[in-house]
Amino acid sequence: MPGPPEAALAAFLALGRPLIARLAGARERSPRRHVLLRKIVSSIGLSEVVFVRSGSDGVEPLGGAGLPLGRLVQADGIVVVEPESEGFRAGEEVEVWAL
């Protein structure tokens, strides 16, 4: 597992949680669609996990790599940016996985 807390949590959410759910026979929750309040920028070729915070109008990205622990505790969901995507525009609907 990576050393920084946000990287370790992202790795667990992407790999560990689905694996444990599958081994336990539990059904994994489906993502919900929410409007993105600010854009998410990503580099093509990289999968990214972006932590988000829900608000009344949609979800606000808090950041990915290098996210301070104080901001990480505000997150209540994640958005996964696929490697073939450059990210998402503000106002676009995205799939949000609950934490």
Solvent accessible surface area in square Angstrom, and as a share of the most:
residue,aa,sasa,rsa
1,M,165,0.74
2,P,61,0.39
3,G,73,0.70
4,P,69,0.43
5,P,70,0.44
6,E,13,0.06
7,A,30,0.24
8,A,26,0.20
9,L,57,0.28
10,A,18,0.14
11,A,21,0.16
12,F,79,0.33
13,L,14,0.07
14,A,54,0.41
15,L,129,0.64
16,G,17,0.16
17,R,60,0.22
18,P,40,0.25
19,L,104,0.52
20,I,101,0.51
21,A,18,0.14
22,R,197,0.72
23,L,139,0.69
24,A,80,0.62
25,G,66,0.63
26,A,59,0.46
27,R,225,0.82
28,E,78,0.35
29,R,157,0.57
30,S,91,0.59
31,P,35,0.22
32,R,178,0.65
33,R,136,0.50
34,H,63,0.28
35,V,58,0.33
36,L,0,0.00
37,L,77,0.38
38,R,118,0.43
39,K,132,0.56
40,I,12,0.06
41,V,108,0.62
42,S,10,0.07
43,S,64,0.41
44,I,112,0.57
45,G,54,0.52
46,L,103,0.51
47,S,77,0.50
48,E,50,0.23
49,V,25,0.14
50,V,8,0.04
51,F,2,0.01
52,V,0,0.00
53,R,78,0.28
54,S,56,0.36
55,G,46,0.44
56,S,120,0.78
57,D,113,0.58
58,G,8,0.08
59,V,0,0.00
60,E,45,0.20
61,P,8,0.05
62,L,13,0.06
63,G,26,0.25
64,G,19,0.18
65,A,106,0.82
66,G,61,0.59
67,L,12,0.06
68,P,83,0.52
69,L,103,0.51
70,G,51,0.49
71,R,82,0.30
72,L,16,0.08
73,V,116,0.67
74,Q,74,0.33
75,A,14,0.11
76,D,65,0.33
77,G,0,0.00
78,I,6,0.03
79,V,2,0.01
80,V,54,0.31
81,V,0,0.00
82,E,89,0.40
83,P,47,0.30
84,E,129,0.58
85,S,28,0.18
86,E,118,0.53
87,G,19,0.18
88,F,45,0.19
89,R,173,0.63
90,A,59,0.46
91,G,52,0.50
92,E,51,0.23
93,E,88,0.40
94,V,3,0.02
95,E,84,0.38
96,V,11,0.06
97,W,70,0.24
98,A,47,0.36
99,L,73,0.36
